[in-house]
Amino acid sequence: MAPDDVVSSNPLRAVVEVIARALVDNPDAVRVTETERRGMAVLELTTAPGDMGKIIGRQGRTAAAFRTLVALTAEKHGKRAQLDIRD
C-alpha cells in the first residue's frame, strides 16, 4: 500500500506512522495498530526498544504533543481517538 493510500483510508493511523517514522532511528520497526474501545479509536504505537525515548521525549513532552495531535486529527474527522505508546 502506497503512503497516499494510507492517508486516504485512515488519516489517524497515517498521522501516527508518518510522525513516528520521522522521529525514530529505525523507521521500519514502527507499528501502528488500531482497535475500537467504547466508541473510541485506540491507536497503539510500537517501536524498536532503543527508539522509545525519542517518542516519549524529555519529561514526556513529545508523547503529550503526539497525543494532542492524534486527538485533534480525530476531532477534525468527527471521531474520538487515543494514542497508547507500547514498549
C-alpha atoms as an extended CHARMM CRD file, in Angstrom:
* protein
*
        87  EXT
         1         1  MET       CA              0.0000000000        0.0000000000        0.0000000000  PROA      1               0.0000000000
         2         2  ALA       CA              1.4140000000        3.3750000000       -1.0030000000  PROA      2               0.0000000000
         3         3  PRO       CA              1.6540000000        6.2030000000        1.5680000000  PROA      3               0.0000000000
         4         4  ASP       CA             -1.1190000000        8.0950000000       -0.2240000000  PROA      4               0.0000000000
         5         5  ASP       CA             -3.4100000000        5.0720000000        0.1530000000  PROA      5               0.0000000000
         6         6  VAL       CA             -2.8070000000        5.0120000000        3.9140000000  PROA      6               0.0000000000
         7         7  VAL       CA             -3.7220000000        8.7000000000        4.2330000000  PROA      7               0.0000000000
         8         8  SER       CA             -6.9590000000        8.3200000000        2.3000000000  PROA      8               0.0000000000
         9         9  SER       CA             -8.0650000000        5.1440000000        4.0800000000  PROA      9               0.0000000000
        10        10  ASN       CA             -7.1630000000        6.0770000000        7.6640000000  PROA      10              0.0000000000
        11        11  PRO       CA             -5.8900000000        9.5880000000        8.4280000000  PROA      11              0.0000000000
        12        12  LEU       CA             -5.3740000000        8.9040000000       12.1450000000  PROA      12              0.0000000000
        13        13  ARG       CA             -3.1060000000        5.9570000000       11.5520000000  PROA      13              0.0000000000
        14        14  ALA       CA             -1.2660000000        7.8590000000        8.8260000000  PROA      14              0.0000000000
        15        15  VAL       CA             -0.5230000000       10.7920000000       11.1440000000  PROA      15              0.0000000000
        16        16  VAL       CA              0.9120000000        8.4840000000       13.7930000000  PROA      16              0.0000000000
        17        17  GLU       CA              3.0010000000        6.4780000000       11.3100000000  PROA      17              0.0000000000
        18        18  VAL       CA              4.4650000000        9.4770000000        9.4900000000  PROA      18              0.0000000000
        19        19  ILE       CA              5.4570000000       11.3470000000       12.6360000000  PROA      19              0.0000000000
        20        20  ALA       CA              6.7760000000        8.2860000000       14.4660000000  PROA      20              0.0000000000
        21        21  ARG       CA              8.9060000000        7.2410000000       11.4880000000  PROA      21              0.0000000000
        22        22  ALA       CA             10.3510000000       10.7550000000       11.2940000000  PROA      22              0.0000000000
        23        23  LEU       CA             11.3240000000       10.7280000000       14.9750000000  PROA      23              0.0000000000
        24        24  VAL       CA             12.9920000000        7.3280000000       15.3210000000  PROA      24              0.0000000000
        25        25  ASP       CA             16.3080000000        5.8770000000       14.1400000000  PROA      25              0.0000000000
        26        26  ASN       CA             14.6990000000        2.6310000000       12.9460000000  PROA      26              0.0000000000
        27        27  PRO       CA             11.5550000000        3.6200000000       10.9900000000  PROA      27              0.0000000000
        28        28  ASP       CA             10.9460000000        0.0760000000        9.7150000000  PROA      28              0.0000000000
        29        29  ALA       CA             10.2320000000       -1.0710000000       13.2920000000  PROA      29              0.0000000000
        30        30  VAL       CA              7.3170000000        1.3610000000       13.7300000000  PROA      30              0.0000000000
        31        31  ARG       CA              3.9890000000       -0.4680000000       14.0230000000  PROA      31              0.0000000000
        32        32  VAL       CA              0.5760000000        1.1200000000       14.4900000000  PROA      32              0.0000000000
        33        33  THR       CA             -2.4740000000       -0.9860000000       15.2720000000  PROA      33              0.0000000000
        34        34  GLU       CA             -5.9830000000        0.3350000000       15.6830000000  PROA      34              0.0000000000
        35        35  THR       CA             -8.7350000000       -1.0680000000       17.8560000000  PROA      35              0.0000000000
        36        36  GLU       CA            -12.1040000000        0.2080000000       18.9900000000  PROA      36              0.0000000000
        37        37  ARG       CA            -12.8770000000        0.7310000000       22.6780000000  PROA      37              0.0000000000
        38        38  ARG       CA            -16.1220000000        2.2960000000       23.9130000000  PROA      38              0.0000000000
        39        39  GLY       CA            -16.7480000000        4.0380000000       20.6060000000  PROA      39              0.0000000000
        40        40  MET       CA            -13.2430000000        5.4910000000       20.5360000000  PROA      40              0.0000000000
        41        41  ALA       CA            -10.4120000000        4.5720000000       18.1860000000  PROA      41              0.0000000000
        42        42  VAL       CA             -7.3730000000        3.3970000000       20.1410000000  PROA      42              0.0000000000
        43        43  LEU       CA             -4.1040000000        3.5650000000       18.2350000000  PROA      43              0.0000000000
        44        44  GLU       CA             -1.2250000000        1.5420000000       19.6760000000  PROA      44              0.0000000000
        45        45  LEU       CA              2.2670000000        2.6210000000       18.6710000000  PROA      45              0.0000000000
        46        46  THR       CA              5.1610000000        0.1760000000       18.9690000000  PROA      46              0.0000000000
        47        47  THR       CA              8.7750000000        0.9870000000       18.0850000000  PROA      47              0.0000000000
        48        48  ALA       CA             12.1830000000       -0.5950000000       18.4680000000  PROA      48              0.0000000000
        49        49  PRO       CA             13.2270000000       -0.5930000000       22.1600000000  PROA      49              0.0000000000
        50        50  GLY       CA             16.0410000000        1.9030000000       21.5680000000  PROA      50              0.0000000000
        51        51  ASP       CA             13.6830000000        4.3780000000       19.8880000000  PROA      51              0.0000000000
        52        52  MET       CA             11.1220000000        4.5600000000       22.6800000000  PROA      52              0.0000000000
        53        53  GLY       CA             12.8910000000        7.5100000000       24.3210000000  PROA      53              0.0000000000
        54        54  LYS       CA             12.6500000000        9.5370000000       21.1220000000  PROA      54              0.0000000000
        55        55  ILE       CA              8.8790000000        9.0010000000       21.0220000000  PROA      55              0.0000000000
        56        56  ILE       CA              8.3980000000        9.8890000000       24.6840000000  PROA      56              0.0000000000
        57        57  GLY       CA             10.7790000000       12.8690000000       24.7230000000  PROA      57              0.0000000000
        58        58  ARG       CA             12.0450000000       14.8590000000       27.6670000000  PROA      58              0.0000000000
        59        59  GLN       CA              9.6070000000       14.7050000000       30.5480000000  PROA      59              0.0000000000
        60        60  GLY       CA              7.0410000000       13.1970000000       28.1620000000  PROA      60              0.0000000000
        61        61  ARG       CA              6.6230000000       16.3730000000       26.1350000000  PROA      61              0.0000000000
        62        62  THR       CA              6.8930000000       14.6850000000       22.7430000000  PROA      62              0.0000000000
        63        63  ALA       CA              4.3980000000       11.9920000000       23.7490000000  PROA      63              0.0000000000
        64        64  ALA       CA              1.9690000000       14.6270000000       25.0560000000  PROA      64              0.0000000000
        65        65  ALA       CA              2.2240000000       16.6080000000       21.8160000000  PROA      65              0.0000000000
        66        66  PHE       CA              1.7670000000       13.3840000000       19.8380000000  PROA      66              0.0000000000
        67        67  ARG       CA             -1.4090000000       12.5340000000       21.7730000000  PROA      67              0.0000000000
        68        68  THR       CA             -2.7560000000       16.0600000000       21.2710000000  PROA      68              0.0000000000
        69        69  LEU       CA             -2.1440000000       15.8120000000       17.5360000000  PROA      69              0.0000000000
        70        70  VAL       CA             -3.9810000000       12.4790000000       17.3540000000  PROA      70              0.0000000000
        71        71  ALA       CA             -6.9410000000       13.8850000000       19.3060000000  PROA      71              0.0000000000
        72        72  LEU       CA             -7.1400000000       16.9560000000       17.0660000000  PROA      72              0.0000000000
        73        73  THR       CA             -6.9180000000       14.8880000000       13.8830000000  PROA      73              0.0000000000
        74        74  ALA       CA             -9.6840000000       12.6230000000       15.1550000000  PROA      74              0.0000000000
        75        75  GLU       CA            -11.8650000000       15.5910000000       16.0600000000  PROA      75              0.0000000000
        76        76  LYS       CA            -11.3800000000       17.0410000000       12.5870000000  PROA      76              0.0000000000
        77        77  HSD       CA            -12.7330000000       13.7870000000       11.1490000000  PROA      77              0.0000000000
        78        78  GLY       CA            -15.6480000000       13.6000000000       13.5760000000  PROA      78              0.0000000000
        79        79  LYS       CA            -14.1810000000       10.8090000000       15.6990000000  PROA      79              0.0000000000
        80        80  ARG       CA            -12.6110000000       10.3050000000       19.1050000000  PROA      80              0.0000000000
        81        81  ALA       CA             -9.2000000000        8.7330000000       19.4300000000  PROA      81              0.0000000000
        82        82  GLN       CA             -6.4850000000        7.9590000000       21.9120000000  PROA      82              0.0000000000
        83        83  LEU       CA             -2.8150000000        7.0630000000       21.4240000000  PROA      83              0.0000000000
        84        84  ASP       CA             -1.2070000000        4.3230000000       23.5050000000  PROA      84              0.0000000000
        85        85  ILE       CA              2.5660000000        4.0200000000       23.3290000000  PROA      85              0.0000000000
        86        86  ARG       CA              3.7050000000        0.4290000000       23.9090000000  PROA      86              0.0000000000
        87        87  ASP       CA              7.1850000000       -0.6190000000       24.9030000000  PROA      87              0.0000000000
